[in-house]
Amino acid sequence: MTLIEGKRLLLRAATLDDLDYIMTLQHAPENLKFIVPFSEDYHREIISSNGSEKLNVIIEEIDTRQAVGYFMLREMDSPFIEFTHVIIGRKGLGYGREALNLLLKWTFEARKYHRGWIDCKEYNPIALHLYESLGFVREGVLREILLTNGVWENLIVFGMLDREYFNRH
């Protein structure tokens, strides 16, 4: 099921056939340092659900039909939506920016959510810059919320309200 289509990319609901791709992306060393991976069973449960609360979303090139990344969406049964696990497999091509712009358009224009939010480890400068450049507002810091390899880490929380989105578009 396609959620939204852009110039180069489309966002679609993941299927069980995408499970290996999602697991590979999560555990790639260049991605793993920035996320907390979920188990295969958790992803299988999400993919097999009706998608009303959580959804795994595949980012796909329109021309090649090749998967180039994935998102997880949560809290979809409320006026708010959380974007998590923003992972781009083919980096350096602007796919992250394009995919997030599509996701924001779907969130606020198609689905009419009031608020979207995302968090990010404080030492991920590429993601921090991207989120702010797209209009996300830095809302705060969850101090020492994650224990990774014996080290407590902070998460930066970003949010965007529907009116902020529409003021930019």
Secondary structure, DSSP 8 states (H G I E B T S, - for coil): -EEEE-SSEEEEE--GGGHHHHHHHHHSHHHHTTS----HHHHHHHHHS-SSS-EEEEEEETTT--EEEEEEEE-TTSSEEEEEEEEESSTTSSHHHHHHHHHHHIIIIIS--SEEEEEEETT-HHHHHHHHHTT-EEEEEEEEEEEETTEEEEEEEEEEEHHHHHHH-
